[in-house]
Amino acid sequence: MLMGAVYRDNTLWNFNALGNPLDSDMNGVVGSFMK
């Protein structure tokens, strides 16, 4: 749970920087694993 939250935070920030705040919630988790 804790680790998942941290990964989610990182992905959210990364996706926001790219300009995809809407996909950050769903693709954020997938993107973290992809990277």
N, C-alpha and C positions, 0 to 999 in steps of 0.2 A: 504493500500500500504506500509506504513512505517513498520507496524508490520510484514507483509508478508516478507519484505526484511530482517528483523532481524531474523525471523524464518529460512529463506532460508540460511542466513549466518551460523547460528548455525548448521543446518543440514549438510551443505557443510563441515564444519570443522569436525563434528563428523564422517561423512562418509569417509572423507579423512584419519582420524586417523585409521579407520577400514581397509582402503585400497580399497575403492570402489569410486574413483573419477568420474568414468563414470556414475554410477547409482546415484550419489549424486544429480544430477539435477532433475531426475524424482522421484526416490525412496526417495530422501531427504525430499520432501514435505510430502509424505505419511508416511515416518518414523517418522516425527515430530508429526503427528497426532496419530500414533500408540503408540508412547511413551507417 
